[in-house]
Amino acid sequence: MVAGVPNVDHPAAATALGVLPLGQDDPLTARVRREGESYLYLSAPRNAVGEAIPFVERDVLELSWQADDGLRSVPADAVALAGDGLWKVRVTGPASRLQRRDAVRAPLGLSVTLSWDRATLTGSTLDLSEGGLLAVFRPHGDLGVSVPFPKRGQPLVLSLDLWSDELVTEVALVRRRPRQDNLHEWSLRFVDLPDPAADLIRSHVFTALRHARARGLSALY
């Protein structure tokens, strides 16, 4: 197997990745399909709209993944294209921890709609991760009057505009945050988010983090 401790020194099998080729600004998404004696085998990395990119031999890559202690990153080389279409890559250096968080999170302003029973709220995200989001919604005159607030854990339907894609999925309310204005600031968690949707969100999150790091922002919170 690849040297080192899986999920610490290198991403383990089945781990979802952010893949950044040298010289590019926007991370791709992939998944470790298996480990060999000295190599990792990745699904073909895809961009934010789900298109697989062509394999480039000897391309220098940065692999990022969510480990137990936060976001980790390791350098790697693209070695060959395996017979089953997987990318054969070699880890070329030590892993580093980029951020200690339960879920990789980035500040992103995306249009969002939340619906339950007879109510619909519209607004924008403040931050996003594959675990959930923080969003601010516009005032709703009947909310808290004739329309009760949703209970914690109650199933809600979220529609999230991911630019080229629209994600419609179930979420649950974690908490409502008080504000001085009439806006509603809610923390929501995803419920049984499918892997393709999680990969798409992760791509947006890694892109936002990459842009923040390029601007010299070492800490987002």
C-alpha positions in Angstrom: 0.0 0.0 0.0 1.0 3.7 -0.3 3.5 4.6 2.4 2.1 6.5 5.4 -1.1 6.5 7.4 -4.3 6.6 5.2 -6.4 9.8 5.7 -3.4 11.5 7.4 -0.4 11.2 5.0 -2.5 10.6 1.9 -6.2 10.3 1.1 -7.6 6.9 1.8 -9.7 4.7 -0.7 -13.1 6.1 -1.5 -12.1 9.6 -0.3 -13.5 12.6 -2.3 -10.8 15.0 -3.4 -10.1 18.5 -4.7 -7.5 18.2 -7.5 -5.6 21.2 -8.5 -3.2 20.9 -11.5 -0.1 23.1 -11.3 -0.8 26.5 -12.9 -4.6 26.3 -12.6 -6.9 28.3 -10.3 -10.0 26.2 -10.1 -9.9 22.9 -8.3 -11.4 19.8 -9.9 -13.2 17.0 -8.1 -12.3 13.3 -8.1 -12.4 10.3 -5.8 -9.8 7.7 -4.7 -11.0 4.4 -6.2 -8.3 2.2 -4.9 -4.7 2.1 -3.5 -1.8 0.2 -5.1 1.6 -0.6 -3.6 3.0 2.8 -4.5 0.2 4.6 -6.2 -3.3 6.0 -5.8 -5.9 5.4 -8.5 -8.4 8.3 -9.0 -11.6 8.7 -10.9 -11.1 11.1 -13.8 -11.2 14.6 -12.3 -14.2 16.8 -13.3 -14.7 20.5 -13.4 -17.6 22.5 -11.8 -20.0 21.5 -14.6 -19.2 17.8 -14.4 -16.9 17.5 -17.4 -14.0 15.1 -17.2 -10.6 16.7 -18.1 -8.0 15.0 -20.2 -5.1 13.2 -18.6 -1.7 14.9 -18.9 1.3 12.6 -18.1 3.7 14.0 -15.5 1.3 16.8 -14.6 1.9 18.1 -11.0 -1.1 18.0 -8.8 -2.2 19.2 -5.4 -4.7 16.7 -3.8 -6.9 18.1 -1.0 -9.3 16.2 1.2 -11.3 16.4 4.4 -9.5 14.4 7.0 -10.6 13.7 10.6 -8.6 16.7 11.8 -9.5 19.1 9.0 -8.5 19.9 5.4 -5.3 18.2 4.3 -3.3 18.6 1.1 -0.5 16.6 -0.5 1.6 17.0 -3.7 1.4 14.3 -6.4 2.4 13.5 -9.9 0.1 12.1 -12.7 1.9 8.9 -13.7 -0.3 7.1 -16.2 -3.8 6.4 -17.4 -4.8 2.9 -16.2 -6.6 0.5 -18.4 -9.9 1.1 -16.6 -9.7 4.8 -17.2 -8.5 5.7 -13.7 -5.7 8.2 -13.1 -2.6 6.6 -11.6 -0.9 9.2 -9.4 2.1 9.1 -7.1 2.3 11.1 -3.8 5.6 13.1 -4.0 5.8 14.9 -0.6 4.4 15.2 2.9 0.9 16.1 3.7 0.0 19.4 5.4 -3.0 20.4 7.3 -4.7 23.5 5.8 -7.6 24.1 8.2 -9.1 22.5 11.2 -12.9 22.2 10.7 -15.6 19.6 10.9 -16.5 20.3 7.3 -14.6 22.3 4.7 -16.5 25.6 4.6 -16.1 28.8 2.5 -17.9 32.1 2.3 -20.1 32.0 -0.8 -23.1 34.1 -1.8 -25.5 31.8 -3.8 -29.2 32.2 -4.4 -31.3 29.9 -2.3 -34.9 29.0 -1.7 -36.3 27.1 1.3 -39.8 25.6 1.3 -42.0 23.7 3.8 -45.7 23.3 4.3 -47.2 26.6 3.0 -44.1 28.7 3.3 -41.3 29.6 0.9 -38.3 31.8 1.8 -35.8 33.2 -0.7 -32.4 34.6 0.1 -28.7 34.0 -0.2 -26.1 31.8 1.4 -23.4 33.3 3.7 -21.2 30.3 3.7 -21.4 26.7 2.3 -20.0 23.3 3.0 -20.9 19.8 2.1 -22.3 19.4 5.6 -24.7 22.4 5.3 -25.0 26.2 5.0 -25.7 29.5 6.7 -28.2 31.6 4.8 -30.0 34.9 5.1 -33.7 35.0 3.9 -35.8 38.0 3.1 -38.7 38.9 5.4 -41.9 36.9 5.3 -44.9 38.6 6.7 -46.8 35.5 7.8 -43.8 33.7 9.3 -44.2 33.4 13.0 -47.8 34.5 12.8 -50.1 32.3 10.6 -47.2 30.2 9.4 -45.2 28.6 12.3 -41.4 28.5 12.2 -40.1 25.0 11.2 -39.1 22.8 14.1 -35.5 21.7 14.5 -35.0 18.5 12.5 -38.2 19.1 10.4 -37.7 18.1 6.7 -37.3 21.2 4.5 -36.7 21.4 0.8 -33.8 23.5 -0.3 -33.1 24.8 -3.9 -29.6 26.1 -4.3 -28.3 27.9 -7.4 -24.8 26.5 -8.1 -24.4 28.7 -11.2 -24.5 26.0 -13.9 -26.5 23.6 -11.8 -29.5 23.7 -9.5 -29.4 21.5 -6.4 -32.8 20.5 -4.9 -32.4 18.5 -1.7 -33.6 18.0 1.8 -32.2 20.0 4.7 -33.0 20.4 8.4 -32.9 23.5 10.6 -30.0 23.5 13.0 -30.7 26.9 14.6 -32.0 30.4 14.0 -29.7 33.3 14.6 -31.1 36.6 16.0 -30.7 39.7 13.9 -31.5 43.4 14.4 -33.3 43.7 11.0 -36.2 41.7 9.7 -34.1 39.2 7.8 -34.0 35.5 8.8 -30.5 34.0 9.4 -30.6 30.3 9.6 -28.1 27.5 9.9 -29.1 24.4 7.9 -27.7 20.9 7.5 -28.0 18.6 4.5 -29.9 15.4 4.9 -28.6 12.3 3.0 -26.8 14.4 0.4 -26.0 12.2 -2.6 -22.3 11.8 -3.5 -22.5 13.7 -6.9 -24.2 16.7 -5.1 -21.5 16.6 -2.4 -18.8 16.5 -5.0 -20.3 19.5 -6.8 -20.6 21.5 -3.5 -17.0 20.5 -2.7 -15.8 21.9 -6.0 -17.4 25.3 -5.3 -16.0 25.3 -1.8 -12.4 24.4 -2.8 -12.6 27.1 -5.6 -13.6 29.7 -3.0 -10.9 28.7 -0.6 -8.3 28.7 -3.4 -9.3 32.2 -4.5 -9.2 33.4 -0.8 -5.7 31.9 -0.4 -4.6 33.6 -3.6 -5.7 36.9 -2.2 -3.6 36.3 0.9 -6.5 35.4 3.3 -5.0 32.7 5.6 -8.1 32.5 7.8 -11.6 32.9 6.6 -13.1 33.0 10.2 
